Amino acid sequence: MTVLIIDGYVDEPAQFGVPPYLSSYVRYTFGISLMCGYNTIYKTIDEIRESEMPLHDILIVIGGVTVPGNYLGGTPMSVEEAMEISNKSKGKTKVIIGSMAEYSIDRSGGISATVSTFSNYQFKLWKNYERDLYEILSGEKWTNSRYDLVHKASILGSHMLTEHPNFPDLMCEMELGMGCERQTHCSFCTEPLWGTFVSRPIEDVIEEVKALYEAGARHFRLGRISNIFAYMGKDKPNPDAILRLYGGIRTTAPDLKTLHTDNANPEYMYSHLKDMKEMISIITKYNTPGDSLSMGVESFDPNVVLKNNLKIDFEHFLEVIKLVNSIGAERVEGVPKLLPGVNLLYGLPAEKKTTYKMNYDAMMKILNTELMIRRVNVRKVMAFPQTPLFIMLKGRSHHVDGRLYKHFKYILRRDFDHPMLERVFPKGTVLHDVIMEKRSGNISYGRQIGTYAILIGIPKPISLRAHVNCIVVDHGQRSLTALPVPLNLNTEPLSLIKWIPGIGKHTLQKIEAERPYKNMGDFVERTKAELPYWIREMILFN
């Protein structure tokens, strides 16, 4: 019998699965299917959109977006698509897994979620879905622990990544734990719904990395945990566990290209600053450049913080980002090793017009300290049943002033993001292994594989999926303009050459009329162009 797994992509607070990310959902599901003896086929939702579904006896669809964002590598499956897939499927058994199985949401924000009503799926699984899926596929109960099942499934399912159309350019999300270490939780958070805080065994994580590495994976992110620093240390940080985890992964996967992480709780960090210094040093030693700690600050308004049981005030947060910068801001290959990321959330109870100004002022104070922040995410809250927020709102959507929200994002991108990008990625920064994902006219867009990888626009048509090294020449609000290197001034199109600093309209005309040039000396003598030293090193003439 054949099981068809359709990856509709997930985006949850502790797990990401939109290409080039590959979620643990699909790997575990694939492994459980193999454990139960099925012929197993894996397809992404993008593949299903372009072709007919393969023949199958059992359909398993995975999807759900609870923290919506903007996506370049793929578009998450919508509720309507999930229903259409079920209607078209001739499988006798149909299963949907992920937040979409429980809540009828896909890519929205600023709303209250409603309970899912997928009548054509016999089974709707989300929290702790692995045991239920095993029972559905095998007809037997799993009597051991969840992590025992996850361990076996993750090893067996590791080879499914070779079936992904992006292979080998995939970032594997690695599960470190479930739940949240806090005694009382943020009003909106769904992580406590998964149960009490638990850490996955270190050896299990390392063995899964080994299996994925042997299957061809080279990019890993330590995610599926609400706070990396609470790993194996709910009440007190455990630096030795972080050392064993990171050191073990580096030993097991010696030629990995990416080792990044995801979430960190700034309140927990501030409460254990001494341990944080040691743990950040460990992460910075073993990770790869461009890493980011995603910190859910949510709001700098004291009333919003109090009403929603948020994590930290501005002054304490400032101490945390100073600590991260003091260790993680060192540059390797021109890029900082580890920087903070900030999440801001709107639509929370106690929010007022003044909240927007407080958040703006706080971010500008950070900018004025000369510290570095890798990125700022701004989004509208989503209220889920069983969370305190849903109860406070009585199931209604909290009003977000659209005008204020739009204006805040505009001025934050203009006044904070743009100068911060100039600080983090100054002109002359060389970015390696940028993978092209989209073309629009003569501009190609790509990213490196990594946590919140920066969008890079290159003013030249380049084949999709191509790997390019490039040098930063300009900054947008949330993106960079870069040129592929090395640059050949005798052959590159003028539409690209005009972006080289020091080449104005007059010089461009001379280049068009007088090419080719013998060398840099010949070029400078004939054009009188004054090029920055960092671009001179990247120019060829043969």
C-alpha positions as CSV (number, residue, x, y, z in Angstrom):
1,M,0.0,0.0,0.0
2,T,1.1,3.5,-0.7
3,V,1.1,6.6,1.5
4,L,1.3,10.0,-0.2
5,I,2.6,12.8,2.0
6,I,1.9,16.3,0.8
7,D,4.1,19.0,2.5
8,G,1.9,22.1,2.6
9,Y,4.6,23.9,4.6
10,V,4.3,25.1,8.2
11,D,5.2,28.3,10.0
12,E,4.8,28.1,13.8
13,P,6.4,29.9,16.7
14,A,8.9,27.1,17.2
15,Q,9.2,25.5,13.7
16,F,9.5,26.7,10.1
17,G,9.0,24.6,7.1
18,V,8.8,26.8,4.0
19,P,11.6,26.1,1.5
20,P,14.5,26.1,1.8
21,Y,13.4,25.0,5.3
22,L,12.4,21.4,5.8
23,S,10.2,20.8,8.9
24,S,10.5,17.9,11.3
25,Y,6.8,17.2,10.6
26,V,7.4,15.8,7.2
27,R,10.5,13.8,8.2
28,Y,8.8,12.2,11.2
29,T,5.7,11.4,9.2
30,F,7.8,9.9,6.4
31,G,9.7,7.8,9.0
32,I,6.5,6.6,10.7
33,S,5.1,5.5,7.4
34,L,8.2,3.5,6.7
35,M,8.1,2.0,10.2
36,C,4.6,0.7,9.4
37,G,5.7,-0.9,6.1
38,Y,4.2,1.4,3.5
39,N,5.5,2.5,0.2
40,T,5.9,6.2,0.8
41,I,5.8,9.2,-1.6
42,Y,6.7,12.7,-0.7
43,K,5.6,15.8,-2.6
44,T,5.5,19.5,-1.8
45,I,2.4,21.6,-2.3
46,D,4.2,23.5,-5.1
47,E,4.7,20.2,-7.0
48,I,1.0,19.3,-6.4
49,R,0.0,22.7,-7.8
50,E,1.8,21.9,-11.0
51,S,0.8,18.2,-11.6
52,E,-1.6,15.4,-10.7
53,M,-1.4,13.6,-7.4
54,P,0.4,10.3,-7.5
55,L,-1.7,7.2,-7.0
56,H,-2.1,6.4,-3.3
57,D,-4.1,4.5,-0.7
58,I,-3.5,6.8,2.2
59,L,-3.3,10.6,2.0
60,I,-1.4,12.6,4.6
61,V,-1.4,16.4,4.3
62,I,0.8,18.7,6.5
63,G,0.2,22.4,6.9
64,G,-0.5,25.4,9.0
65,V,0.6,29.0,9.5
66,T,0.2,30.4,13.0
67,V,2.9,33.2,12.7
68,P,2.3,34.5,9.2
69,G,5.1,36.2,7.3
70,N,6.3,36.9,3.8
71,Y,7.7,34.0,1.8
72,L,10.0,33.7,-1.1
73,G,10.9,30.0,-1.4
74,G,7.3,28.8,-1.5
75,T,3.7,29.6,-0.7
76,P,2.1,27.8,2.2
77,M,-1.0,25.7,1.5
78,S,-4.3,27.5,2.1
79,V,-7.3,26.0,3.8
80,E,-9.1,26.0,0.4
81,E,-6.3,24.0,-1.1
82,A,-6.3,21.5,1.7
83,M,-10.0,20.9,1.1
84,E,-9.5,20.6,-2.7
85,I,-6.7,18.1,-2.2
86,S,-9.0,16.0,0.0
87,N,-11.8,16.2,-2.5
88,K,-9.6,15.1,-5.4
89,S,-7.9,12.3,-3.5
90,K,-9.1,8.7,-4.1
91,G,-7.3,7.5,-1.0
92,K,-9.4,5.4,1.5
93,T,-7.8,7.1,4.5
94,K,-7.1,10.9,4.7
95,V,-5.1,12.5,7.5
96,I,-4.3,16.2,8.0
97,I,-1.5,17.2,10.3
98,G,-0.4,20.5,11.7
99,S,-2.0,23.6,13.1
100,M,-4.4,23.7,10.2
101,A,-5.8,20.4,11.3
102,E,-7.1,22.1,14.5
103,Y,-7.6,25.7,13.4
104,S,-9.0,27.0,10.1
105,I,-6.2,29.5,9.4
106,D,-3.4,29.7,6.8
107,R,-1.7,33.0,6.1
108,S,-3.7,35.5,8.2
109,G,-2.9,37.9,11.1
110,G,-4.9,40.0,13.4
111,I,-7.7,37.5,13.8
112,S,-9.1,34.9,16.1
113,A,-8.7,31.4,14.9
114,T,-11.7,29.2,14.5
115,V,-11.9,25.4,15.0
116,S,-11.2,23.4,11.9
117,T,-14.0,21.6,10.1
118,F,-12.3,19.5,7.5
119,S,-15.1,16.9,7.1
120,N,-13.3,15.0,4.3
121,Y,-10.3,14.1,6.5
122,Q,-11.1,11.2,8.8
123,F,-8.2,12.2,11.1
124,K,-7.1,15.7,12.1
125,L,-3.8,15.6,14.2
126,W,-1.6,18.3,15.6
127,K,-0.2,18.3,19.1
128,N,1.7,15.0,19.8
129,Y,0.5,13.7,16.4
130,E,3.2,11.0,16.2
131,R,1.6,8.5,18.4
132,D,-1.8,8.9,16.8
133,L,-0.3,8.6,13.3
134,Y,1.5,5.4,14.3
135,E,-1.7,3.9,15.5
136,I,-3.6,4.9,12.4
137,L,-1.0,3.4,10.1
138,S,-0.1,0.3,12.1
139,G,-3.3,-0.5,13.9
140,E,-1.3,-0.8,17.1
141,K,-0.7,1.6,20.0
142,W,2.7,3.0,20.7
143,T,3.4,2.2,24.3
144,N,6.9,3.7,24.8
145,S,7.7,7.5,25.1
146,R,7.0,10.0,22.4
147,Y,10.8,10.7,22.0
148,D,11.4,7.0,21.5
149,L,9.0,7.1,18.6
150,V,10.5,10.3,17.3
151,H,14.0,8.9,17.5
152,K,13.2,5.9,15.3
153,A,11.1,7.9,12.9
154,S,13.6,10.7,12.5
155,I,16.4,8.3,11.5
156,L,14.2,6.3,9.1
157,G,12.7,9.5,7.6
158,S,16.0,11.3,7.1
159,H,16.4,10.0,3.5
160,M,13.2,11.7,2.4
161,L,15.0,15.0,2.0
162,T,16.5,13.6,-1.3
163,E,13.0,13.7,-2.7
164,H,12.6,17.4,-2.1
165,P,12.9,19.5,-5.3
166,N,15.4,21.9,-3.4
167,F,17.8,19.1,-2.4
168,P,20.6,19.5,-1.3
169,D,19.8,23.2,-0.6
170,L,17.7,22.5,2.4
171,M,17.7,23.8,6.0
172,C,16.7,20.9,8.3
173,E,14.8,22.1,11.4
174,M,16.0,20.1,14.3
175,E,13.7,19.5,17.3
176,L,15.2,20.3,20.7
177,G,12.1,20.3,22.9
178,M,8.5,21.2,23.4
179,G,6.5,23.5,25.6
180,C,7.7,26.6,27.4
181,E,9.9,26.8,30.5
182,R,7.9,29.8,32.0
183,Q,5.6,29.2,34.9
184,T,3.0,31.6,33.4
185,H,2.9,32.3,29.7
186,C,2.4,35.1,27.3
187,S,-1.3,35.7,26.7
188,F,-1.2,34.7,23.0
189,C,1.3,31.8,23.0
190,T,0.3,28.3,21.8
191,E,3.4,26.6,22.9
192,P,2.0,25.7,26.4
193,L,-0.8,23.8,24.6
194,W,1.8,21.1,23.7
195,G,2.2,20.2,27.4
196,T,4.9,20.8,30.0
197,F,8.3,21.8,29.0
198,V,10.6,18.9,27.9
199,S,14.0,18.7,26.2
200,R,14.8,16.1,23.6
201,P,17.8,13.9,24.5
202,I,21.1,15.2,23.2
203,E,22.1,11.9,21.7
204,D,18.9,11.7,19.8
205,V,19.5,15.1,18.2
206,I,23.1,14.2,17.3
207,E,22.1,10.8,15.8
208,E,19.4,12.5,13.6
209,V,21.9,15.0,12.4
210,K,24.2,12.1,11.6
211,A,21.5,10.4,9.5
212,L,20.6,13.6,7.7
213,Y,24.2,14.4,7.1
214,E,24.8,11.0,5.6
215,A,21.8,11.5,3.4
216,G,23.3,14.7,2.0
217,A,22.1,17.5,4.4
218,R,24.6,20.2,5.1
219,H,22.3,22.9,6.7
220,F,20.9,22.6,10.2
221,R,18.9,24.9,12.5
222,L,18.3,24.0,16.2
223,G,14.7,24.9,16.5
224,R,11.4,23.5,17.7
225,I,12.1,25.0,21.1
226,S,10.8,28.2,22.6
227,N,14.1,29.1,24.2
228,I,17.5,27.6,23.2
229,F,19.0,28.6,26.5
230,A,16.5,26.5,28.5
231,Y,17.5,23.3,26.7
232,M,18.2,20.7,29.3
233,G,17.8,23.5,31.9
234,K,14.2,24.5,32.6
235,D,15.0,26.0,36.1
236,K,18.6,26.7,35.6
237,P,20.7,27.0,32.4
238,N,22.8,24.0,31.5
239,P,25.9,25.2,29.6
240,D,27.4,21.7,29.6
241,A,24.3,20.5,27.6
242,I,24.8,23.2,25.0
243,L,28.5,22.3,24.7
244,R,27.7,18.6,24.3
245,L,25.0,19.4,21.7
246,Y,27.0,21.8,19.6
247,G,30.3,20.0,19.9
248,G,28.6,16.7,19.1
249,I,26.9,18.1,16.0
250,R,30.2,19.5,14.7
251,T,32.0,16.2,15.3
252,T,29.2,14.2,13.6
253,A,28.8,16.6,10.6
254,P,32.3,18.0,10.2
255,D,31.7,19.6,6.7
256,L,28.3,21.2,7.5
257,K,27.7,24.5,5.8
258,T,25.1,26.0,8.2
259,L,24.6,25.6,11.9
260,H,22.1,28.1,13.3
261,T,19.5,28.4,16.0
262,D,16.1,30.2,16.4
263,N,14.3,31.2,19.6
264,A,15.6,32.7,22.8
265,N,13.7,34.1,25.8
266,P,15.3,37.5,26.7
267,E,13.8,37.4,30.2
268,Y,15.4,34.0,30.9
269,M,18.7,35.4,29.5
270,Y,18.6,38.5,31.7
271,S,17.9,36.4,34.8
272,H,21.0,34.3,34.1
273,L,23.5,36.7,32.6
274,K,26.6,34.9,33.9
275,D,25.5,31.6,32.4
276,M,24.4,33.4,29.2
277,K,28.0,34.6,28.7
278,E,29.3,31.1,28.7
279,M,26.5,29.7,26.6
280,I,26.6,32.5,24.0
281,S,30.4,31.9,23.7
282,I,29.8,28.2,23.1
283,I,27.2,28.9,20.4
284,T,29.4,31.5,18.8
285,K,32.4,29.1,18.7
286,Y,30.5,26.3,17.0
287,N,27.9,28.0,14.8
288,T,28.3,29.4,11.3
289,P,28.2,33.1,10.5
290,G,24.9,35.0,10.1
291,D,23.2,33.3,13.0
292,S,20.4,35.1,14.9
293,L,18.5,34.7,18.2
294,S,14.8,35.4,17.7
295,M,13.6,37.2,20.8
296,G,9.9,37.7,21.4
297,V,9.9,41.1,23.1
298,E,6.4,41.8,21.6
299,S,6.0,45.3,23.1
300,F,7.9,47.9,25.1
301,D,4.7,49.4,26.5
302,P,4.7,48.6,30.2
303,N,0.9,48.3,30.3
304,V,0.9,45.9,27.4
305,V,3.7,43.9,29.0
306,L,1.8,43.6,32.3
307,K,-1.6,42.8,30.8
308,N,-0.3,40.1,28.6
309,N,2.4,38.6,30.9
310,L,5.2,39.5,28.4
311,K,8.8,38.8,29.1
312,I,11.0,41.9,29.6
313,D,11.2,45.7,29.8
314,F,13.4,47.9,27.7
315,E,16.3,48.4,30.1
316,H,16.7,44.7,30.8
317,F,16.4,43.9,27.1
318,L,19.1,46.4,26.4
319,E,21.5,44.5,28.7
320,V,20.7,41.3,26.9
321,I,21.5,42.6,23.5
322,K,24.6,44.2,24.8
323,L,25.8,40.8,26.0
324,V,24.9,39.1,22.7
325,N,26.8,41.8,20.8
326,S,29.8,41.7,23.0
327,I,30.4,38.0,22.0
328,G,28.4,37.4,18.8
329,A,29.2,40.5,16.8
330,E,32.6,39.2,15.8
331,R,32.8,39.0,12.0
332,V,33.7,35.8,10.2
333,E,33.9,36.1,6.4
334,G,32.7,39.6,6.9
335,V,29.4,38.7,8.6
336,P,28.6,38.8,12.4
337,K,28.5,35.4,14.0
338,L,25.4,35.8,16.2
339,L,23.1,38.8,16.6
340,P,19.7,39.4,18.3
341,G,16.5,39.5,16.4
342,V,13.4,41.3,17.7
343,N,9.7,40.4,17.4
344,L,7.1,43.1,17.9
345,L,3.4,42.2,18.1
346,Y,0.3,44.4,17.7
347,G,-3.3,43.7,18.6
348,L,-2.7,42.9,22.3
349,P,-5.0,44.0,25.1
350,A,-4.0,47.4,26.8
351,E,-2.5,48.6,23.5
352,K,-3.0,52.3,22.8
353,K,-1.9,54.9,20.3
354,T,1.1,55.6,22.5
355,T,2.3,52.0,22.3
356,Y,3.4,52.7,18.7
357,K,5.5,55.6,19.9
358,M,7.0,53.6,22.8
359,N,8.1,50.8,20.4
360,Y,9.5,53.3,17.9
361,D,11.4,55.2,20.6
362,A,12.8,52.0,22.0
363,M,14.1,50.8,18.7
364,M,15.7,54.1,17.9
365,K,17.5,54.1,21.3
366,I,18.9,50.7,20.3
367,L,20.0,52.2,17.0
368,N,21.8,55.1,18.8
369,T,23.8,52.7,21.0
370,E,25.8,51.4,18.0
371,L,24.6,47.8,18.8
372,M,23.6,45.5,16.0
373,I,20.2,43.9,15.5
374,R,19.9,41.4,12.7
375,R,16.2,41.9,11.9
376,V,12.9,43.2,13.3
377,N,9.7,41.3,12.7
378,V,6.4,43.2,13.0
379,R,3.1,41.4,12.9
380,K,-0.5,41.3,14.1
381,V,-1.4,38.9,16.9
382,M,-3.5,35.8,16.2
383,A,-5.8,34.6,19.0
384,F,-6.1,30.8,19.4
385,P,-8.7,28.9,21.5
386,Q,-7.4,27.8,24.9
387,T,-5.0,30.7,25.1
388,P,-5.5,33.5,27.7
389,L,-5.8,36.0,24.9
390,F,-8.7,34.2,23.3
391,I,-10.5,34.2,26.6
392,M,-9.8,37.9,27.2
393,L,-11.1,38.7,23.7
394,K,-14.1,36.3,24.2
395,G,-13.3,34.8,20.8
396,R,-13.4,38.1,19.0
397,S,-10.6,39.6,16.9
398,H,-8.8,42.4,18.6
399,H,-8.9,45.7,16.7
400,V,-5.6,46.9,15.2
401,D,-5.6,50.4,13.9
402,G,-4.6,49.8,10.3
403,R,-3.4,53.4,9.7
404,L,-1.2,53.4,12.8
405,Y,0.1,49.9,12.1
406,K,1.0,50.7,8.5
407,H,2.7,54.0,9.5
408,F,4.7,52.3,12.2
409,K,6.1,49.7,9.8
410,Y,6.9,52.4,7.3
411,I,8.9,54.6,9.7
412,L,10.5,51.7,11.4
413,R,11.8,50.3,8.1
414,R,12.9,53.8,7.0
415,D,14.5,55.0,10.2
416,F,15.7,51.8,11.9
417,D,16.0,48.9,9.4
418,H,17.8,50.8,6.7
419,P,20.7,52.2,8.8
420,M,20.8,49.0,10.8
421,L,21.4,47.0,7.5
422,E,24.2,49.4,6.7
423,R,25.7,48.6,10.0
424,V,25.3,44.8,9.8
425,F,26.1,44.4,6.1
426,P,28.4,47.4,5.2
427,K,29.3,48.1,1.6
428,G,32.0,45.7,0.5
429,T,30.7,42.8,2.5
430,V,31.1,39.6,0.5
431,L,28.3,37.1,0.8
432,H,29.0,33.5,-0.2
433,D,26.7,30.8,-1.6
434,V,23.7,33.0,-2.3
435,I,21.0,30.8,-3.9
436,M,18.9,32.4,-6.6
437,E,15.2,31.9,-5.9
438,K,13.3,34.5,-8.1
439,R,13.7,36.7,-11.2
440,S,11.9,39.8,-12.0
441,G,13.0,41.5,-15.3
442,N,16.7,42.0,-15.1
443,I,16.9,41.5,-11.4
444,S,17.6,38.2,-9.7
445,Y,16.7,37.6,-6.1
446,G,18.3,35.2,-3.8
447,R,19.3,34.4,-0.2
448,Q,21.9,32.4,1.7
449,I,20.5,29.4,3.6
450,G,20.3,30.6,7.2
451,T,18.1,31.9,10.0
452,Y,16.2,34.9,8.6
453,A,18.6,35.2,5.7
454,I,18.7,38.6,4.1
455,L,17.1,39.1,0.7
456,I,19.6,40.0,-2.0
457,G,18.9,41.6,-5.3
458,I,21.4,41.3,-8.1
459,P,20.8,43.5,-11.2
460,K,21.5,40.7,-13.7
461,P,19.5,37.7,-15.0
462,I,20.9,34.6,-13.2
463,S,19.6,31.0,-13.4
464,L,17.3,29.9,-10.6
465,R,19.0,27.7,-8.0
466,A,22.4,28.9,-9.1
467,H,24.9,29.6,-6.3
468,V,26.5,33.0,-6.4
469,N,29.2,34.9,-4.4
470,C,28.4,38.6,-4.4
471,I,29.5,41.9,-2.8
472,V,27.2,44.4,-1.2
473,V,26.9,47.8,-3.0
474,D,23.7,49.3,-1.7
475,H,21.0,48.9,1.0
476,G,17.2,48.8,1.0
477,Q,15.0,48.7,4.1
478,R,14.9,44.9,4.3
479,S,17.2,43.9,1.4
480,L,20.6,44.4,-0.1
481,T,21.8,45.2,-3.6
482,A,24.9,43.2,-4.5
483,L,27.0,42.4,-7.6
484,P,28.3,38.9,-8.5
485,V,32.0,38.5,-8.0
486,P,34.5,38.4,-9.5
487,L,33.4,41.2,-11.9
488,N,34.7,41.3,-15.4
489,L,34.5,44.9,-16.6
490,N,35.2,43.9,-20.2
491,T,32.2,41.5,-20.4
492,E,29.5,42.4,-17.8
493,P,26.4,44.3,-19.0
494,L,26.4,48.0,-18.4
495,S,23.1,47.7,-16.5
496,L,25.2,45.8,-13.8
497,I,28.4,47.9,-14.1
498,K,26.5,51.1,-13.3
499,W,26.0,49.8,-9.8
500,I,29.7,49.8,-9.1
501,P,30.5,52.6,-6.7
502,G,32.7,55.3,-8.4
503,I,31.3,54.6,-11.9
504,G,29.0,57.5,-12.9
505,K,27.2,58.2,-16.1
506,H,30.3,59.7,-17.9
507,T,32.5,56.7,-16.9
508,L,29.8,54.3,-18.0
509,Q,29.8,55.9,-21.4
510,K,33.6,55.6,-21.7
511,I,33.4,51.9,-20.7
512,E,30.8,51.3,-23.4
513,A,32.9,53.1,-26.0
514,E,36.4,51.9,-25.1
515,R,36.2,48.3,-23.9
516,P,38.2,46.2,-23.5
517,Y,40.8,47.3,-20.9
518,K,44.1,45.5,-20.2
519,N,44.1,45.8,-16.4
520,M,43.1,48.1,-13.5
521,G,45.9,50.6,-14.3
522,D,44.8,50.9,-17.9
523,F,41.2,51.3,-16.8
524,V,41.9,54.0,-14.2
525,E,44.2,55.9,-16.6
526,R,41.6,56.0,-19.4
527,T,38.5,56.6,-17.3
528,K,39.9,58.5,-14.3
529,A,37.4,56.5,-12.2
530,E,38.0,56.4,-8.4
531,L,36.9,53.0,-7.2
532,P,36.7,51.9,-3.5
533,Y,39.5,49.5,-2.6
534,W,37.1,46.7,-1.7
535,I,35.6,46.7,-5.2
536,R,39.0,46.9,-7.0
537,E,39.9,43.5,-5.4
538,M,36.9,41.9,-7.1
539,I,37.4,43.2,-10.7
540,L,38.9,41.2,-13.5
541,F,39.7,42.2,-17.1
542,N,40.5,38.9,-18.8
